[in-house]
Structures are given as structure tokens and as C-alpha cells.
Amino acid sequence: MKEKTLSLTKKLTSTTRRKFSKQFKTKVVLKPSKEHETLESLAQRYEFLPTQIFAWETQALQNIQQTLPYLICE
């Protein structure tokens, strides 16, 4: 398991920075709850670290909290 993590980390640090669309991030964040998939397996599939999914999830929740009062008042 450590060898996989080390090779994944090495591979990620040696590549150029990738950019992901908001739609892709939303898809990745919602996928574990829809398909009962772990963050680790999802991260392996898309070749990035589970902490990235967690960061996107945190951002999504913050955006929802900021938007929700406006949706309720209308």
C-alpha cells in the first residue's frame, strides 16, 4: 500500500499542475455519496490525493452555506 501511495505522490509531483472545471469537481465530490465509494478509491481512479477531494468538498459546503440564505429568502 505504501508503495502505491509513494508512486502516486511521485507521479503527481512530477507532472504539471492540472486544472479542473467546477462541473468536474462537483461530480467528484458527489460521487462517493451516490455510489458508496471511498475517497481513497475515487482518488486513485482520477489520480490525485484524497485530501484534494476533501478540500473540494469543504469549498462546496462553504459555497452552499453562503448561497442558502439567499435561496430561502426568495
Secondary structure by P-SEA (a helix, b strand, c coil): caaaaaaaaaaaaaccbbbbcaaaaaaaaaccccccccaaaaaaaacccaaaaaaaaaaaaaaaaaaaaaaaac
